[in-house]
Amino acid sequence: MTRTAAREMAVRLCYGLSENPRDPEEALDEFFDSEYYATLSKEDELYESEPDEHQTEYIRRLVKGSADHGAELDGYIEKYTVGWKFSRISRTALAVIRIAMYEVLYMPDEVPPRAAINEAVELAKKYEEPETVPFVNGVLGSFFRGEVSEK
């Protein structure tokens, strides 16, 4: 399994938590239960191979971290979404943006910030309407320039 696939799983889990709020650890434990995961592999090719220990830790860290820092990340999203109300942003786009921001802020030694942003844009292309992709790119680019590259 690639890091890209692991990131995509994390985005899906974050989206699921936004739809059905609950304890992230509980959701992750359920997700990684062997029997449950086996049912997913029958429904979606993303889940055909089980993540190894390193990938599982990466997914857990993204999901738990973006949940733990949700208020902070949402504050950055609101700051850099000029002309958009937070409530207008789709839950999928929010999950993609939150994961990328978390990686940029809290995992820069593991994931280069530009790679995290590029991966987020690619996920937006996969899951969002075409007009949303430049929005995601713009928010993350402005965030990077305003919060990271100046420091």
MARBA-568142 format. One record per residue (C-alpha): x, y negated, z negated. Coordinates in steps of 0.25 Angstrom, whole numbers, plus 5000, padded with zeros to 4 digits. Each point is the difference from the previous one (the first is absolute). Example, Ala and Ser with C-alpha at 12.3 -4.5 7.8 and 13.67 -1.06 7.14 Angstrom:
REM MARBA-568142
504950184969/500649865002/
This chain:
REM MARBA-568142
500050005000/500549865003/500049884992/499049945009/499150114998/500249994985/499749855001/498750035007/499650094990/500249904989/499249895008/498950105001/500050034985/500149854997/498849985009/499350114993/500249944987/499449875005/498850075004/499950084987/500849934989/500650104990/501350034993/501150015011/500750114992/498750095000/499849975015/501450045003/500050134992/498750045007/500649975013/501250084998/499350124995/500450115009/498550055002/499549865003/501249975009/499750135008/498649955003/500649875005/500950075010/498850065007/499349875002/501249915004/501350025007/500749904991/499950104989/500550125007/501350014993/500149984985/500949894995/501350054993/500349954986/500749875005/498949965009/499050034989/500749914991/500149895011/498450015002/499850004985/500949884998/499349925011/498650034996/500249984985/500949885002/499049935009/498950034990/500949954988/500449875008/498649995007/499749864994/501449955003/499950055015/498649955002/500549864995/501150015011/498950045010/499149884996/501249915001/500450045014/498750025006/499849865005/498549985005/499550134995/499250044988/500550124993/498750065001/500050005015/501350095000/499650145003/500450114989/500950075010/500849875003/500149974986/500550144997/501149995011/500449864995/500150044986/500850125003/501049925008/500149884990/500350104989/501150075008/500649865003/499949954986/500350134992/500750105009/501049915009/501250094997/499250125005/499249945012/500549885007/499049894999/499949985015/499850155002/498950004990/499349885007/500250075014/499450134994/498849924995/499849945014/500050145006/499050054990/499149885002/500050035015/499650144997/498949974991/499549855003/499449935011/501049945009/499749854995/500450044986/501450055004/500549865002/499449964987/500750114992/501349965007/499849854997/499750024985/501150104998/501049915008/499649874992/500150084987/501450055003/500549865004/499349934988/500350104989/501250095005/500949945010/500149874992/500650074988/
